Amino acid sequence: MEKKKYLECGKLTNTHGVYGAMKAESWCDSVQVLASLTCVYLEKNGRYSPLHVTRASIFKNLVIFEFEEVPDMDTAEMLKGSVIYADREDIPIEEGSVFISDMIGLPVLDADSGESYGTLKDVNNLGASDLYVVATPAGDRFIPAVPEFVKKVDVEKGIYITPIPGLLD
């Protein structure tokens, strides 16, 4: 599976002030990761246009961005609601971690037998830990992304789990 060059990293939710600054909701591991980016992108018809960050600060759980390409509030107003993307090379990631977008569509396999339970459909974050949404022949099932259940994630082969009885029934 080919890895996407640009990954969703947040959403421009509103304007901030009268000079074109914008509030952004972070979809990264932390708001600090989003604030550390020096360039984000807007997607339209499969093409990605850069927004060069001239200033970024954290306010509550949002990032306040100022962009070179957004000189005034009218321009900022037009971008409200836009999803922003980052080049995967620009996103800091810990050793051994993987991007969620690289996991979507992977087979979910039994760590001992190799039996296939289905494919990873989505990952939800509910605070304490992620929750994997697995599409199975019997419908969607939810697996907590904790070491007790998830033994290994291999972005080339699959997600290896050891479910307890009833988890996937």
HELIX and SHEET records of a PDB file:
HELIX    1   1 VAL A   31  ALA A   35  1                                   5    
HELIX    2   2 MET A   73  LEU A   79  1                                   7    
HELIX    3   3 ARG A   88  ASP A   90  5                                   3    
HELIX    4   4 ILE A  100  MET A  103  1                                   4    
SHEET    1   A 6 CYS A  39  LYS A  44  0                                        
SHEET    2   A 6 ARG A  47  PHE A  59 -1                                        
SHEET    3   A 6 LEU A  62  PHE A  67 -1                                        
SHEET    4   A 6 ALA A  21  SER A  26 -1                                        
SHEET    5   A 6 TYR A   6  HIS A  16 -1                                        
SHEET    6   A 6 VAL A  83  ASP A  87 -1                                        
SHEET    1   B 6 GLY A 139  PRO A 144  0                                        
SHEET    2   B 6 ASP A 130  THR A 136 -1                                        
SHEET    3   B 6 SER A 116  ASN A 125 -1                                        
SHEET    4   B 6 PRO A 107  ASP A 110 -1                                        
SHEET    5   B 6 GLY A 158  ILE A 161  1                                        
SHEET    6   B 6 VAL A 150  ASP A 154 -1                                        
END                                                                             
